[in-house]
Amino acid sequence: MAETSILLVEDDLDTARSLTKALEASGYHVTAVDTGLEARSIIEHVHPDLILLDLMLPDTDGLVLTTALKTITSAPIIICSARTEQVDRVLGLKLGADDFVAKPFDLDELEARIEAVLRRASRVREASNVPPDQIQVGELIVSQSRGSVTLSGQPVHLTPTEYRLLVALASRPDEVLTREVLGQLVWGYQDLGTGHLIDVHIGRLRLKLRRVSRSAPVIVTVRGKGYTIASEGAEAAAGSEHSTEASPGV
């Protein structure tokens, strides 16, 4: 049986070393990185079963990284951080983290949390017919390992930017993502010019999906906030898409 793989994202060298040693002694295979950029770059090669993530990283906020990682992997995330404010805990969980462990932590408790999160993830996979590397919204299927998209069984040909944008939306159906968050997820940065680019790419993405099938999930414009992809049927959500788009300044 293959070892359970853990990706540890921790910039404190002493903590990373001691935690890696302890987890490997318990039978886990640990890959440790110290920046958000490294985490995003290595994840496609490591394919971790679970991610341990510190919030205070040198190149990005851990909460932003949590959102980014959830678009490229189905691995559960446990946040381990000295930032113990309630807002960080709540926001981390809302952004997709599966648990939050405050530093300094007891190693036995952390391992118990890891085991519990892995059990939950295993039950979810067993209950679903969708492979863990796929995202499905209605008849739309995104294969992250292949980098491919199908809709009603037909291939959808997207540019790399459109693909990343679709992954960001489809991995969080019915959740509104602002232009700033989408810019961070798609390009890895935010600036004043990304908002207009997001609008342009959303328009092209909608058009390509509709050309393939009228049953495409609807990408809804939420006035003054951003975009979301509707998990409900296209017919039920279509009115929402058109009515919100009609308002300028969205």
C-alpha positions, 0 to 999 in steps of 0.5 A: 500500500502506497504511503500517504503523501503530505505537502507541508507549506511552512517557512520556518525551517526548524518547524518544517524539519521537526514536523517532517521528521515526526510525520515520516516516523508515523509512516507519512511521505512528506514534501516540504516547501517554504513559499506559496509559489513553490507549493503551486509549482510542485503540487502537480508533480507531488499529487499530495493526499493532504496539505498542511499550510501555514498562513504566514508565508514570505510571498503570499498570504496563506488564506489567498494560497488556500483559495488558489490550491483548491482550484488545482487540487482536491487534496484536503487542507489543514491550516496550521498557524500562530494566527489564531484570531477567529476571523482567520479561522472562519475565513480559512474554513470558508475558503476551503480549508478542512481544519484549522490547528493553532500553533503551538500544537500538540503533535498527537493532536495534529496527527489525530486531526490529519487522520480524521480529515483523511477519513472524511476525504476518503468517504467523500471519494467513495460516495462520488462517481467523479474521480478525485482529479475531476471537477463536475458541474452538471454536464461540465467535466474538467479533468485537472490531470489532463487539462481537458474540458468536456460538456455533454460529452463534447470537448471544449477547446479553451485557451490556458487563461480561459481554462484556469478561469473555469477551474477557479469558478467550477471548483466553487459552484454558487460561490461568488468570486471577485475580480481581484480573487479571480485575477490572483487565481488565474495570473497569480497577481492583482492589479487595476487592469485585471478586472477588465481582462476578467470581464473579457475572458468571462465573455469568451468563456460563456460563448464557447460553452454555449456553442458546445451545449445549451445545457452549459452551466451558467456563469452568473454576474453578481452586481458589484461583486464578481462572478459565480458558476451556478450549480443549478440547471442552465434554464433556471439560472439563465435569467439571473445571468442576463438580468445582472449583466445588464447593469453597468459597473458590475 
